[in-house]
Amino acid sequence: MANTISPTILYDDAKAAVQLLKDAFGFSEVGVYEDENGLVVHAELTYGDGTVMLGSRGREGVFAKALADGGPVGVYVVVENVDAHHQQARDHGVEILMPPTDQDYGGRDYMARDAEGNVWSFGTYVPGGAAAG
C-alpha cells in the first residue's frame, strides 16, 4: 500500500524548500509544477515510502487561503542512520535544534529547522512499529 498520510506545507520560497529537502535531507523529487510566474503550484518529494507535498504561499484557491496564516509545522521522518543524516544536514547549513540523541523509548533522533521555521525530526523510531536500523 502506498503511504496514506502526506504532510502538505506552504512556503514563501518553495523552490528553495525543494532544494533544501533534496540536498540537506536526502529527499527525492517526484515532480515540481510551476505556474506561468514561476511559483511552485505543487511539488512532491519522497523519502522512503513517505511523501511530502509543498507549494508556494500566497496563491489563490481554498487550500492556499486555508493555510495562508498557518504557522510552522513539525514533520517526523524515519531514517536508518541518524548520525550520517544529521551530518548531511549540518553540511548544508541547516539549523540544528537538537543533535542526535538516544531517547528513553529506544529510538535515536535529531531535530532541525528549515529556513521558514518548520521543524523536521529525523530518527529511528517507527510509529506503530519497532526502531529502524
DRENZA-971300 format. One record per residue (C-alpha): residue number from 1; chain; x, y, z. Coordinates in Angstrom, 2 decimals, padded with zeros to 5 digits. Layout:
REM DRENZA-971300
site pos=NUM&unit=A&c1=X&c2=Y&c3=Z
...
***
This chain:
REM DRENZA-971300
site pos=1&unit=A&c1=000.00&c2=000.00&c3=000.00
site pos=2&unit=A&c1=001.24&c2=003.49&c3=-000.81
site pos=3&unit=A&c1=001.61&c2=005.91&c3=002.07
site pos=4&unit=A&c1=-001.71&c2=007.19&c3=003.30
site pos=5&unit=A&c1=-000.65&c2=010.39&c3=005.06
site pos=6&unit=A&c1=001.28&c2=013.14&c3=003.30
site pos=7&unit=A&c1=002.10&c2=016.39&c3=005.09
site pos=8&unit=A&c1=001.49&c2=019.45&c3=002.92
site pos=9&unit=A&c1=003.44&c2=022.62&c3=003.60
site pos=10&unit=A&c1=003.25&c2=026.07&c3=002.01
site pos=11&unit=A&c1=006.46&c2=028.10&c3=001.72
site pos=12&unit=A&c1=007.25&c2=031.70&c3=000.81
site pos=13&unit=A&c1=010.14&c2=030.30&c3=-001.27
site pos=14&unit=A&c1=009.00&c2=026.84&c3=-002.33
site pos=15&unit=A&c1=011.86&c2=026.46&c3=-004.84
site pos=16&unit=A&c1=014.40&c2=026.90&c3=-002.05
site pos=17&unit=A&c1=012.45&c2=024.46&c3=000.14
site pos=18&unit=A&c1=012.54&c2=021.79&c3=-002.59
site pos=19&unit=A&c1=016.29&c2=022.26&c3=-002.95
site pos=20&unit=A&c1=016.86&c2=022.06&c3=000.83
site pos=21&unit=A&c1=014.77&c2=018.90&c3=001.18
site pos=22&unit=A&c1=016.76&c2=017.26&c3=-001.62
site pos=23&unit=A&c1=020.27&c2=018.44&c3=-000.74
site pos=24&unit=A&c1=020.25&c2=018.60&c3=003.05
site pos=25&unit=A&c1=017.68&c2=015.97&c3=003.96
site pos=26&unit=A&c1=018.03&c2=013.46&c3=001.10
site pos=27&unit=A&c1=014.50&c2=013.62&c3=-000.32
site pos=28&unit=A&c1=013.89&c2=012.60&c3=-003.95
site pos=29&unit=A&c1=011.93&c2=014.86&c3=-006.28
site pos=30&unit=A&c1=008.86&c2=013.23&c3=-007.82
site pos=31&unit=A&c1=007.61&c2=016.36&c3=-009.52
site pos=32&unit=A&c1=007.62&c2=020.15&c3=-009.30
site pos=33&unit=A&c1=004.93&c2=022.08&c3=-011.14
site pos=34&unit=A&c1=005.15&c2=025.85&c3=-011.62
site pos=35&unit=A&c1=002.68&c2=028.44&c3=-012.84
site pos=36&unit=A&c1=003.42&c2=030.99&c3=-015.57
site pos=37&unit=A&c1=005.07&c2=033.26&c3=-012.98
site pos=38&unit=A&c1=007.48&c2=030.57&c3=-011.82
site pos=39&unit=A&c1=005.73&c2=029.94&c3=-008.48
site pos=40&unit=A&c1=005.63&c2=026.34&c3=-007.34
site pos=41&unit=A&c1=001.98&c2=025.32&c3=-007.58
site pos=42&unit=A&c1=002.59&c2=021.77&c3=-006.36
site pos=43&unit=A&c1=005.65&c2=019.66&c3=-005.58
site pos=44&unit=A&c1=006.01&c2=016.11&c3=-004.35
site pos=45&unit=A&c1=009.13&c2=014.73&c3=-002.74
site pos=46&unit=A&c1=009.67&c2=011.29&c3=-001.25
site pos=47&unit=A&c1=011.82&c2=009.77&c3=001.43
site pos=48&unit=A&c1=011.49&c2=006.00&c3=001.78
site pos=49&unit=A&c1=007.80&c2=005.23&c3=001.36
site pos=50&unit=A&c1=006.70&c2=008.66&c3=002.63
site pos=51&unit=A&c1=005.75&c2=011.72&c3=000.63
site pos=52&unit=A&c1=005.65&c2=015.41&c3=001.46
site pos=53&unit=A&c1=003.77&c2=017.83&c3=-000.76
site pos=54&unit=A&c1=004.50&c2=021.54&c3=-000.86
site pos=55&unit=A&c1=003.71&c2=024.69&c3=-002.73
site pos=56&unit=A&c1=004.05&c2=028.45&c3=-002.72
site pos=57&unit=A&c1=002.27&c2=030.58&c3=-000.15
site pos=58&unit=A&c1=000.11&c2=033.46&c3=-001.42
site pos=59&unit=A&c1=-001.64&c2=031.70&c3=-004.27
site pos=60&unit=A&c1=-005.39&c2=031.57&c3=-004.90
site pos=61&unit=A&c1=-007.69&c2=028.71&c3=-004.03
site pos=62&unit=A&c1=-009.38&c2=027.24&c3=-000.98
site pos=63&unit=A&c1=-006.36&c2=025.26&c3=000.24
site pos=64&unit=A&c1=-003.92&c2=028.17&c3=-000.12
site pos=65&unit=A&c1=-006.32&c2=030.51&c3=001.68
site pos=66&unit=A&c1=-006.95&c2=028.00&c3=004.49
site pos=67&unit=A&c1=-003.20&c2=027.74&c3=005.15
site pos=68&unit=A&c1=-002.40&c2=031.40&c3=004.44
site pos=69&unit=A&c1=-001.78&c2=032.27&c3=008.07
site pos=70&unit=A&c1=-000.60&c2=028.81&c3=009.11
site pos=71&unit=A&c1=002.44&c2=028.68&c3=011.31
site pos=72&unit=A&c1=005.35&c2=026.32&c3=011.15
site pos=73&unit=A&c1=004.66&c2=022.60&c3=011.14
site pos=74&unit=A&c1=006.55&c2=019.64&c3=012.55
site pos=75&unit=A&c1=007.30&c2=016.60&c3=010.40
site pos=76&unit=A&c1=008.90&c2=013.35&c3=011.59
site pos=77&unit=A&c1=010.83&c2=011.16&c3=009.12
site pos=78&unit=A&c1=012.21&c2=007.68&c3=009.82
site pos=79&unit=A&c1=015.86&c2=007.30&c3=008.78
site pos=80&unit=A&c1=018.25&c2=004.38&c3=009.21
site pos=81&unit=A&c1=021.44&c2=006.29&c3=010.06
site pos=82&unit=A&c1=020.61&c2=009.32&c3=012.21
site pos=83&unit=A&c1=024.21&c2=010.45&c3=012.62
site pos=84&unit=A&c1=025.02&c2=010.42&c3=008.90
site pos=85&unit=A&c1=021.72&c2=012.15&c3=008.11
site pos=86&unit=A&c1=022.45&c2=014.80&c3=010.75
site pos=87&unit=A&c1=025.92&c2=015.39&c3=009.30
site pos=88&unit=A&c1=024.46&c2=015.87&c3=005.82
site pos=89&unit=A&c1=022.02&c2=018.46&c3=007.16
site pos=90&unit=A&c1=024.80&c2=020.26&c3=009.05
site pos=91&unit=A&c1=027.00&c2=020.25&c3=005.94
site pos=92&unit=A&c1=024.22&c2=022.16&c3=004.16
site pos=93&unit=A&c1=023.95&c2=024.78&c3=006.91
site pos=94&unit=A&c1=020.64&c2=023.62&c3=008.37
site pos=95&unit=A&c1=019.84&c2=024.95&c3=011.85
site pos=96&unit=A&c1=020.09&c2=022.01&c3=014.26
site pos=97&unit=A&c1=017.74&c2=022.30&c3=017.25
site pos=98&unit=A&c1=018.79&c2=019.02&c3=018.90
site pos=99&unit=A&c1=021.79&c2=016.87&c3=017.98
site pos=100&unit=A&c1=021.41&c2=013.10&c3=017.60
site pos=101&unit=A&c1=020.13&c2=011.83&c3=020.93
site pos=102&unit=A&c1=019.26&c2=008.37&c3=022.25
site pos=103&unit=A&c1=015.70&c2=008.50&c3=023.57
site pos=104&unit=A&c1=014.15&c2=006.63&c3=026.51
site pos=105&unit=A&c1=011.70&c2=004.92&c3=024.14
site pos=106&unit=A&c1=014.53&c2=003.24&c3=022.22
site pos=107&unit=A&c1=014.87&c2=005.48&c3=019.21
site pos=108&unit=A&c1=017.65&c2=007.88&c3=018.25
site pos=109&unit=A&c1=016.76&c2=011.19&c3=016.62
site pos=110&unit=A&c1=017.72&c2=014.77&c3=015.92
site pos=111&unit=A&c1=015.73&c2=017.91&c3=015.21
site pos=112&unit=A&c1=016.30&c2=020.67&c3=012.65
site pos=113&unit=A&c1=014.54&c2=023.84&c3=011.49
site pos=114&unit=A&c1=014.22&c2=024.79&c3=007.82
site pos=115&unit=A&c1=014.65&c2=028.36&c3=006.57
site pos=116&unit=A&c1=010.93&c2=029.13&c3=007.06
site pos=117&unit=A&c1=010.62&c2=027.81&c3=010.60
site pos=118&unit=A&c1=009.25&c2=024.30&c3=010.03
site pos=119&unit=A&c1=010.67&c2=021.70&c3=012.41
site pos=120&unit=A&c1=011.93&c2=018.44&c3=010.92
site pos=121&unit=A&c1=012.73&c2=015.47&c3=013.16
site pos=122&unit=A&c1=014.66&c2=012.51&c3=011.81
site pos=123&unit=A&c1=015.01&c2=009.32&c3=013.79
site pos=124&unit=A&c1=014.97&c2=005.56&c3=014.03
site pos=125&unit=A&c1=011.67&c2=005.30&c3=015.91
site pos=126&unit=A&c1=008.96&c2=003.87&c3=013.66
site pos=127&unit=A&c1=005.50&c2=004.99&c3=014.81
site pos=128&unit=A&c1=003.43&c2=001.91&c3=015.47
site pos=129&unit=A&c1=006.44&c2=-000.37&c3=015.00
site pos=130&unit=A&c1=009.95&c2=-001.06&c3=016.15
site pos=131&unit=A&c1=013.01&c2=001.15&c3=015.81
site pos=132&unit=A&c1=014.64&c2=001.10&c3=012.36
site pos=133&unit=A&c1=018.27&c2=000.18&c3=011.79
***
